[in-house]
Amino acid sequence: MRAFKECGLYRDFKETGYRVAARTDRGVSAIGQAVALDVLKRPNLQELNDSLPEDIAVLAAAEVRPDFNPRAQ
């Protein structure tokens, strides 16, 4: 979440409504993991990925309905 904050996507974590599809244990692939959060602006994926550790990448971002639940998808 630090990278999201560094990129100006949120100010206060409590205001993001952070929701995930599932937890992933260390060393286990998280390909296809869905995450939803309320952000202040549309993310620049290049900037965001440059701020993340080398083994983590955001592949896509999309606007969804406010009631979107990643666990139900």
C-alpha positions as CSV (number, residue, x, y, z in Angstrom):
1,M,0.0,0.0,0.0
2,R,3.0,2.3,0.5
3,A,3.5,2.5,-3.3
4,F,-0.2,3.5,-3.8
5,K,0.3,6.3,-1.3
6,E,3.6,7.4,-2.8
7,C,1.9,7.7,-6.2
8,G,-0.8,10.0,-4.6
9,L,-3.6,7.5,-4.9
10,Y,-4.8,8.0,-1.3
11,R,-4.1,10.1,1.8
12,D,-5.6,7.9,4.6
13,F,-5.7,4.2,4.3
14,K,-9.0,4.1,6.3
15,E,-10.7,6.0,3.5
16,T,-9.7,3.5,0.7
17,G,-12.3,0.8,1.4
18,Y,-9.6,-1.7,0.7
19,R,-11.0,-5.1,-0.4
20,V,-9.2,-8.2,-1.7
21,A,-10.3,-11.5,-3.3
22,A,-8.2,-13.6,-1.0
23,R,-5.0,-13.7,1.0
24,T,-1.8,-15.1,-0.5
25,D,0.9,-16.7,1.6
26,R,4.5,-15.7,1.0
27,G,6.1,-17.7,-1.8
28,V,2.7,-18.5,-3.4
29,S,1.7,-17.1,-6.8
30,A,-0.8,-14.3,-6.6
31,I,-1.4,-14.1,-10.4
32,G,-4.9,-12.9,-11.0
33,Q,-5.4,-11.5,-7.4
34,A,-8.1,-8.9,-7.5
35,V,-8.0,-5.9,-5.2
36,A,-10.5,-3.0,-4.9
37,L,-9.9,0.3,-3.3
38,D,-11.1,3.9,-3.6
39,V,-8.4,6.2,-5.0
40,L,-8.1,9.9,-5.6
41,K,-7.1,9.6,-9.2
42,R,-6.7,7.1,-12.0
43,P,-3.4,5.2,-11.4
44,N,-0.5,5.5,-13.7
45,L,0.5,1.8,-13.9
46,Q,4.1,2.5,-15.0
47,E,4.6,4.9,-12.0
48,L,2.9,2.5,-9.6
49,N,4.9,-0.5,-10.8
50,D,8.2,1.4,-10.6
51,S,7.3,2.0,-6.9
52,L,6.6,-1.7,-6.2
53,P,9.1,-4.4,-5.4
54,E,10.4,-6.1,-8.5
55,D,8.4,-9.3,-7.9
56,I,5.1,-7.5,-7.6
57,A,3.2,-5.8,-10.5
58,V,-0.2,-4.2,-11.1
59,L,-1.3,-5.6,-14.5
60,A,-4.5,-3.6,-15.0
61,A,-6.8,-1.1,-13.3
62,A,-10.5,-0.5,-14.0
63,E,-13.3,1.7,-12.6
64,V,-16.0,-0.5,-10.9
65,R,-19.3,0.1,-9.2
66,P,-19.1,1.2,-5.5
67,D,-20.5,-2.1,-4.4
68,F,-17.9,-4.2,-6.3
69,N,-16.7,-7.1,-4.2
70,P,-13.5,-8.8,-5.5
71,R,-14.4,-12.0,-3.6
72,A,-17.6,-12.4,-5.5
73,Q,-16.0,-12.2,-8.9
